[in-house]
Amino acid sequence: MKVVRTVEQLRESLGQLRSEGRGPVGLVPTMGFLHEGHASLLRRAKETCGIVVMSIFVNPIQFGPGEDYESYPRDEIRDLALAESRGADIVFIPLAQEMYPKPTRTKIKVSGLTDKLCGASRPGHFDGVTTVVTKLINMVQPDYAFFGLKDAQQVAVLSQMVEDLNMNVTIVPCPLIRESDGLALSSRNVYLSAEERRQALVLSRSLREARAAIEDGRVVTASEARELIVSVISESPLADIDYADILSFPALEPIAADLPLTRAEGEIIMALAVRFGRTRLIDNIVFTPKEVAALV
């Protein structure tokens, strides 16, 4: 495994591996403090590609004022050990001045998909995400780029960007990975106190209960499902709900409040963001209600 820190080193190392005819190139962009969710992305990339590049970069332009850019957890030694054990060929760890040597005057904006869910709570966040991912795609020129569905909105936004701009890369959505008790894996979980960590289990429970209620017919519409999710989360005294919403996926369009979910076309996403103390956690379930109804 090669560790590179400049764009020049990255391109030189990639050129060497490409000259060996090792097949497609996969990109796994991360902000580091790696966990089993990131490891699952690497595994999928290794199954698909002959060359796997992982980037580790805490991207300043996707953080808003007062957010945790400076305190975001970092552990390069641990990250490199995980990346090597999961078969990364190149790990790109640039400094901010390497990625942004001058003030950024150009940003990529995807309209429509970024004004709801996390986009509504974090204005400008997705402009920072799309811009840095575009830069990484231009630097690596991958055939595939792998992203986890824990941030399903991010997957939808990036897929739209790639389609709209005719980028020669395939976005590969990968399953959300959870702890054994159901908590969605996140680098920010380290912020949680023991009691916050215990109460945060209400997030995955609320989504499971909403889906089960749709399956057995106790919940029919999107508004009823949302009410159930909110009521379950509200059982946790430490939970401060940012949003809980149900939308079509990946278009992220509203679903009519009185429309039976089993009549909704295609997939839907039940998504939420909730604060526990200073920690903001997101979670979601993506599924097809018609398929759920057929199982009953």
Summary of the structure (lengths in Angstrom):
residues: 296
radius of gyration: 19.7
end to end distance: 49.0
largest distance: 58.9
contacts: 960
relative contact order: 0.13
helix: 43%
strand: 21%
